[in-house]
Amino acid sequence: MLLRSAICAAALLLCHPYAAFAQDAAKSALGEQDLAGRIDAAIAPYFKADAPGATVIVVKDGKTVLRRAYGMADTSRTIRMTPDMALRLGSLTKQFTSTAILMLGEEGKLSLDDDITKHLPDYPTRGKKITIEHLLTHTSGIASFTSKPGYTTGMTQDLTVAQMIDSFKNDPLDFEPGSQYRYNNSGYFLLGAIIEKISGQSYASFLEQRIFKPLGMLDTYYEGIKPGKAPVAAGHTRSASGFGPAKPLSMTQPYAAGALVSTVDDLARWDAAVSAGKLLKPASWQRAFTPYRLSDGKPTTYGYGWGISQVQGETAIGHSGGINGFSTYALRVPGKGVYVAVLTNSDAGPASPGLVARKAAGVAIGKPYREFREAKLDEAAFDAVAGTYEVEKGVQRVFRRTGDGLSMQRTGMPQVAVKAASSTEFFLPGTLEWFEFQREGNKSDGKVVAVTHHQDGVPVVHPRIGDAPPARRAIKIANASFDTRVGRYELRPGFVLELTREGDRYFAQATGQGKLEIFPMSETRFFSDRVDAEISFEGQTLVLKQGGRDTPGRKL
């Protein structure tokens, strides 16, 4: 009896830790299921069952807590999206390109301070030093080929790397290298050419052999070079009648700036490798995630192929992607061990992948974004908050009462509607931004003296500096008067603004862009309600006023 009791006691002592472990594991599993449910509840409303959808993955502390698909993979064939499907990444490609460059740098085959002519000797830099680091950080000043007038008309052509470089290399620089940040696809195209020149391999082969295969990313590849095994979602674009097939694009053109295809599972493998410090030394990864500083010392919000932002006050490192038929977003919150990837198969909604990724990340880190519902206010409540608020020197936010609502316009940006959640809180629909107005002495009947802009958990206070200036108002002019202005005006070589009339409506259309309706303030001044721009006339010369610049154009 004593022996049996001792054996049982020993057994209990041995079993108890395992029982406790099992209970902890069960609790952990329930917690993960609860977290997955809360993330799903936060993001599922952005997708529709019969519209283009998305694949989404959320990883926390190395464990996948959500892996789901939403909507349709192909609306024309009514094929539903599944989590294993492959989609175009667009500019998420850039982080793989930058990693390849840093790998070559660690091998001593290049320096980030190298003038690009060391590796591309025929590239015309016009006497300026343009470095590899300038290309990585979008600070080279080289013209971005996707922003060139008429780019979309030739995007189906298959071109060699040399032919693509020829298409932009002779364009004048937009600014002094290192002095400004301006997102630039040409820079990353050139980085692909440098990888090929140094390695002796094609860009696609280098990434496959040096990154994808070693990390087990077997469904990630350069589209058109080598297919993967994962089923591929169809790309969509929005039209007046709904969603249809994406516009054709030769993948020779996005190249190292955006030609990769992948799955959320492979992207999770990629983040696990990055988090573990694989492929590069810690110093190189740290440099990639550090915002570049311009020549005047001001920091940008971009490192090497990664943008640096915040999610509810936590540092986030990520990137968006947009390419024919697809839009994407992936971010990591290293301080919380969270990674989120959202791949959508439409280039124009219905969901913003950046918004979805941030909402998912907010829930995963335990800091969910606020949800707002519109409240009804009287006109006096809107009048109380209307005014001009200073963001920084030369930049304001103007809030105006528009009918029975409120609008907001930041300097250089189009006017947008804001919705009331209360008499002091207003939100921007379709975003995670909101505004909170402060009254003098914090009294409910005090004068409004400031507004706090809340974005990604970072509150910024803007003081009220005056009343809202009068809104631009359209007047009626004779069509015959406008007809004297109809025609094409050259603002710079190859970039033309065309004015046309359709009945009693007037339009302006820039090269490679859609039509904008314009409204007369006088017979010589016109404005758009969709962009912060004006057109005026001095004799036969048109002057475009936008972004603090006056650009004259001669009539052709």
Secondary structure in CASP SS format (residue, H / E / C, confidence):
PFRMAT SS
TARGET T0000
AUTHOR 0000-0000-0000
METHOD secondary structure of the structure
MODEL  1
M C 1.00
L H 1.00
L H 1.00
R H 1.00
S H 1.00
A H 1.00
I H 1.00
C H 1.00
A H 1.00
A H 1.00
A H 1.00
L H 1.00
L H 1.00
L H 1.00
C H 1.00
H H 1.00
P H 1.00
Y H 1.00
A H 1.00
A H 1.00
F H 1.00
A H 1.00
Q H 1.00
D H 1.00
A H 1.00
A H 1.00
K H 1.00
S H 1.00
A H 1.00
L H 1.00
G H 1.00
E H 1.00
Q H 1.00
D H 1.00
L H 1.00
A H 1.00
G H 1.00
R H 1.00
I H 1.00
D H 1.00
A H 1.00
A H 1.00
I H 1.00
A H 1.00
P H 1.00
Y H 1.00
F C 1.00
K C 1.00
A C 1.00
D C 1.00
A C 1.00
P E 1.00
G C 1.00
A E 1.00
T E 1.00
V E 1.00
I E 1.00
V E 1.00
V E 1.00
K E 1.00
D C 1.00
G C 1.00
K E 1.00
T E 1.00
V E 1.00
L E 1.00
R E 1.00
R E 1.00
A E 1.00
Y E 1.00
G C 1.00
M E 1.00
A E 1.00
D E 1.00
T C 1.00
S C 1.00
R C 1.00
T C 1.00
I E 1.00
R E 1.00
M C 1.00
T C 1.00
P C 1.00
D C 1.00
M C 1.00
A E 1.00
L E 1.00
R E 1.00
L C 1.00
G H 1.00
S H 1.00
L H 1.00
T H 1.00
K H 1.00
Q H 1.00
F H 1.00
T H 1.00
S H 1.00
T H 1.00
A H 1.00
I H 1.00
L H 1.00
M H 1.00
L H 1.00
G H 1.00
E H 1.00
E C 1.00
G C 1.00
K C 1.00
L C 1.00
S C 1.00
L C 1.00
D C 1.00
D C 1.00
D E 1.00
I H 1.00
T H 1.00
K H 1.00
H C 1.00
L C 1.00
P C 1.00
D C 1.00
Y C 1.00
P C 1.00
T C 1.00
R C 1.00
G C 1.00
K C 1.00
K C 1.00
I C 1.00
T E 1.00
I H 1.00
E H 1.00
H H 1.00
L H 1.00
L H 1.00
T C 1.00
H C 1.00
T C 1.00
S C 1.00
G C 1.00
I C 1.00
A C 1.00
S C 1.00
F H 1.00
T H 1.00
S H 1.00
K C 1.00
P C 1.00
G C 1.00
Y H 1.00
T H 1.00
T H 1.00
G H 1.00
M C 1.00
T C 1.00
Q C 1.00
D C 1.00
L C 1.00
T C 1.00
V H 1.00
A H 1.00
Q H 1.00
M H 1.00
I H 1.00
D H 1.00
S C 1.00
F C 1.00
K C 1.00
N C 1.00
D C 1.00
P C 1.00
L C 1.00
D C 1.00
F C 1.00
E C 1.00
P C 1.00
G C 1.00
S C 1.00
Q C 1.00
Y C 1.00
R C 1.00
Y C 1.00
N C 1.00
N H 1.00
S H 1.00
G H 1.00
Y H 1.00
F H 1.00
L H 1.00
L H 1.00
G H 1.00
A H 1.00
I H 1.00
I H 1.00
E H 1.00
K H 1.00
I H 1.00
S H 1.00
G C 1.00
Q C 1.00
S C 1.00
Y H 1.00
A H 1.00
S H 1.00
F H 1.00
L H 1.00
E H 1.00
Q H 1.00
R H 1.00
I H 1.00
F H 1.00
K C 1.00
P C 1.00
L C 1.00
G C 1.00
M C 1.00
L C 1.00
D C 1.00
T C 1.00
Y E 1.00
Y E 1.00
E C 1.00
G C 1.00
I C 1.00
K C 1.00
P C 1.00
G C 1.00
K C 1.00
A C 1.00
P C 1.00
V E 1.00
A C 1.00
A C 1.00
G C 1.00
H E 1.00
T E 1.00
R E 1.00
S E 1.00
A C 1.00
S C 1.00
G E 1.00
F E 1.00
G E 1.00
P E 1.00
A C 1.00
K C 1.00
P C 1.00
L C 1.00
S C 1.00
M C 1.00
T C 1.00
Q C 1.00
P C 1.00
Y H 1.00
A H 1.00
A H 1.00
G H 1.00
A C 1.00
L E 1.00
V E 1.00
S E 1.00
T C 1.00
V H 1.00
D H 1.00
D H 1.00
L H 1.00
A H 1.00
R H 1.00
W H 1.00
D H 1.00
A H 1.00
A H 1.00
V H 1.00
S H 1.00
A C 1.00
G C 1.00
K C 1.00
L C 1.00
L C 1.00
K C 1.00
P H 1.00
A H 1.00
S H 1.00
W H 1.00
Q H 1.00
R H 1.00
A H 1.00
F C 1.00
T C 1.00
P C 1.00
Y C 1.00
R E 1.00
L C 1.00
S C 1.00
D C 1.00
G C 1.00
K C 1.00
P E 1.00
T C 1.00
T C 1.00
Y E 1.00
G C 1.00
Y C 1.00
G C 1.00
W C 1.00
G E 1.00
I E 1.00
S E 1.00
Q E 1.00
V E 1.00
Q C 1.00
G C 1.00
E E 1.00
T E 1.00
A E 1.00
I E 1.00
G E 1.00
H E 1.00
S E 1.00
G E 1.00
G E 1.00
I E 1.00
N C 1.00
G C 1.00
F E 1.00
S E 1.00
T E 1.00
Y E 1.00
A E 1.00
L E 1.00
R E 1.00
V E 1.00
P H 1.00
G H 1.00
K H 1.00
G C 1.00
V E 1.00
Y E 1.00
V E 1.00
A E 1.00
V E 1.00
L E 1.00
T E 1.00
N C 1.00
S E 1.00
D C 1.00
A C 1.00
G C 1.00
P C 1.00
A C 1.00
S C 1.00
P H 1.00
G H 1.00
L H 1.00
V H 1.00
A H 1.00
R H 1.00
K H 1.00
A H 1.00
A H 1.00
G H 1.00
V H 1.00
A H 1.00
I C 1.00
G C 1.00
K C 1.00
P C 1.00
Y C 1.00
R C 1.00
E C 1.00
F C 1.00
R C 1.00
E C 1.00
A C 1.00
K C 1.00
L C 1.00
D C 1.00
E H 1.00
A H 1.00
A H 1.00
F H 1.00
D H 1.00
A H 1.00
V H 1.00
A C 1.00
G E 1.00
T E 1.00
Y E 1.00
E E 1.00
V E 1.00
E E 1.00
K C 1.00
G C 1.00
V E 1.00
Q E 1.00
R E 1.00
V E 1.00
F E 1.00
R E 1.00
R E 1.00
T E 1.00
G C 1.00
D C 1.00
G E 1.00
L E 1.00
S E 1.00
M E 1.00
Q E 1.00
R E 1.00
T C 1.00
G C 1.00
M C 1.00
P C 1.00
Q C 1.00
V E 1.00
A E 1.00
V E 1.00
K E 1.00
A E 1.00
A C 1.00
S C 1.00
S C 1.00
T C 1.00
E E 1.00
F E 1.00
F E 1.00
L C 1.00
P C 1.00
G C 1.00
T C 1.00
L C 1.00
E C 1.00
W E 1.00
F E 1.00
E E 1.00
F E 1.00
Q E 1.00
R E 1.00
E H 1.00
G H 1.00
N H 1.00
K C 1.00
S C 1.00
D C 1.00
G C 1.00
K C 1.00
V E 1.00
V E 1.00
A E 1.00
V E 1.00
T E 1.00
H E 1.00
H E 1.00
Q E 1.00
D C 1.00
G C 1.00
V E 1.00
P E 1.00
V E 1.00
V E 1.00
H E 1.00
P E 1.00
R E 1.00
I E 1.00
G E 1.00
D C 1.00
A C 1.00
P C 1.00
P C 1.00
A C 1.00
R C 1.00
R C 1.00
A C 1.00
I C 1.00
K C 1.00
I C 1.00
A C 1.00
N H 1.00
A H 1.00
S H 1.00
F H 1.00
D H 1.00
T C 1.00
R C 1.00
V C 1.00
G E 1.00
R E 1.00
Y E 1.00
E E 1.00
L E 1.00
R E 1.00
P C 1.00
G C 1.00
F E 1.00
V E 1.00
L E 1.00
E E 1.00
L E 1.00
T E 1.00
R E 1.00
E E 1.00
G C 1.00
D C 1.00
R E 1.00
Y E 1.00
F E 1.00
A E 1.00
Q E 1.00
A E 1.00
T C 1.00
G C 1.00
Q C 1.00
G C 1.00
K E 1.00
L E 1.00
E E 1.00
I E 1.00
F E 1.00
P E 1.00
M C 1.00
S C 1.00
E C 1.00
T C 1.00
R E 1.00
F E 1.00
F E 1.00
S C 1.00
D C 1.00
R C 1.00
V C 1.00
D C 1.00
A E 1.00
E E 1.00
I E 1.00
S E 1.00
F E 1.00
E E 1.00
G C 1.00
Q C 1.00
T E 1.00
L E 1.00
V E 1.00
L E 1.00
K E 1.00
Q E 1.00
G C 1.00
G C 1.00
R E 1.00
D E 1.00
T E 1.00
P E 1.00
G E 1.00
R E 1.00
K E 1.00
L C 1.00
END
